[in-house]
Amino acid sequence: MDVVTDLTSTPPAVTLADPDDLKSFKVLGRAPSPEPEGLARALEGVGTLADDGHAFIDVEAVLRLAGDRAKDPAWREGFYGMIAYARSKGWMDRSGTAIQAHVEWTS
C-alpha cells in the first residue's frame, strides 16, 4: 500500500493507494522534483518525515485513509498482521503508533 502525497495539487492531497497490498508500505511523493519540506507539511496529521528521509505514518491515519475498507474484519486482521511484522523488524516509531515507510518520488 502507498500513502500518496500529491504536492502538485493545492492543497496537497494525501490518499491511500493499493490498500489491499499488505506486503509493502511506502510514501509516494508526487512533485516535479523532491520537496522534503513540502512533504513534511503535507503529512501533518498523518505522519512525520524523519531526518534520514524516511516517513513515519500514524497507524490510525492509515485506517482513516483506508475508509470503508478498514471496516472489513478480514482487511483489519491483515493490516494488523502487517503492523506486527513491521514491529518485529523494528519499523515502528518509539511509541509503537507509527509505521516507518521509505519515500519514493515521482513526477
C-alpha positions as CSV (number, residue, x, y, z in Angstrom):
1,M,0.0,0.0,0.0
2,D,1.2,3.5,-0.7
3,V,0.5,6.7,1.1
4,V,0.3,9.0,-1.9
5,T,1.1,12.6,-1.3
6,D,0.4,14.8,-4.3
7,L,2.4,18.0,-3.9
8,T,1.2,19.2,-7.3
9,S,-2.3,19.9,-6.0
10,T,-3.4,22.8,-3.9
11,P,-3.7,22.0,-1.1
12,P,-1.5,18.9,-1.3
13,A,-3.6,15.7,-1.3
14,V,-2.8,12.7,0.8
15,T,-4.6,9.4,-0.2
16,L,-4.1,5.7,0.2
17,A,-3.4,3.6,-2.9
18,D,-3.5,-0.2,-3.1
19,P,-4.9,-0.7,0.4
20,D,-5.1,-4.5,-0.2
21,D,-1.4,-4.8,-0.8
22,L,-0.4,-5.6,2.8
23,K,3.1,-6.8,1.8
24,S,4.6,-3.3,1.1
25,F,4.3,0.1,2.6
26,K,5.8,3.3,1.3
27,V,5.1,7.0,0.9
28,L,4.9,8.1,-2.7
29,G,5.7,11.9,-3.2
30,R,4.4,13.4,-6.4
31,A,6.2,16.5,-7.3
32,P,8.3,17.8,-10.3
33,S,11.4,17.3,-8.0
34,P,11.9,16.1,-4.5
35,E,10.4,18.5,-1.9
36,P,11.1,17.2,1.6
37,E,9.8,20.4,3.3
38,G,6.6,20.3,1.3
39,L,6.2,16.6,2.0
40,A,6.6,17.2,5.7
41,R,3.9,19.9,5.7
42,A,1.6,17.7,3.6
43,L,2.0,14.8,6.1
44,E,0.9,16.9,9.1
45,G,-1.9,15.0,10.8
46,V,-0.9,11.8,9.0
47,G,2.7,11.3,9.9
48,T,6.2,12.9,10.1
49,L,9.3,13.0,8.0
50,A,12.4,11.8,9.8
51,D,15.8,13.5,9.4
52,D,17.1,10.4,7.4
53,G,14.3,10.9,4.7
54,H,12.0,8.1,5.9
55,A,8.5,8.8,6.9
56,F,6.6,7.6,10.0
57,I,2.9,7.2,9.2
58,D,0.4,7.0,12.1
59,V,-1.4,3.7,12.2
60,E,-4.7,5.5,12.9
61,A,-4.2,7.8,9.9
62,V,-3.8,4.7,7.7
63,L,-7.1,3.4,9.0
64,R,-8.7,6.8,8.2
65,L,-7.3,6.9,4.7
66,A,-8.5,3.3,4.1
67,G,-12.1,4.5,4.6
68,D,-14.7,1.8,4.3
69,R,-12.0,-0.8,3.5
70,A,-10.9,-0.5,7.2
71,K,-14.3,-1.7,8.3
72,D,-13.8,-5.1,6.8
73,P,-12.7,-7.5,9.6
74,A,-10.5,-9.6,7.2
75,W,-8.7,-6.5,6.0
76,R,-8.2,-5.2,9.5
77,E,-6.7,-8.6,10.5
78,G,-4.3,-8.5,7.6
79,F,-3.4,-4.9,8.3
80,Y,-2.7,-5.6,12.0
81,G,-0.6,-8.6,10.8
82,M,1.4,-6.1,8.7
83,I,1.8,-3.9,11.7
84,A,3.0,-6.8,13.8
85,Y,5.5,-7.8,11.1
86,A,6.8,-4.2,11.0
87,R,7.1,-4.1,14.8
88,S,9.1,-7.4,14.7
89,K,11.5,-5.7,12.2
90,G,11.9,-2.5,14.2
91,W,10.0,-0.5,11.6
92,M,7.8,1.3,14.1
93,D,8.4,4.6,15.9
94,R,9.4,4.5,19.6
95,S,5.8,4.9,20.7
96,G,4.7,2.0,18.5
97,T,1.9,4.1,16.9
98,A,3.5,4.9,13.6
99,I,5.0,2.7,10.9
100,Q,8.2,3.5,9.1
101,A,8.0,4.0,5.3
102,H,10.6,4.7,2.7
103,V,9.8,7.7,0.5
104,E,9.8,7.5,-3.3
105,W,9.5,10.5,-5.6
106,T,7.6,10.6,-8.9
107,S,6.5,13.5,-11.1
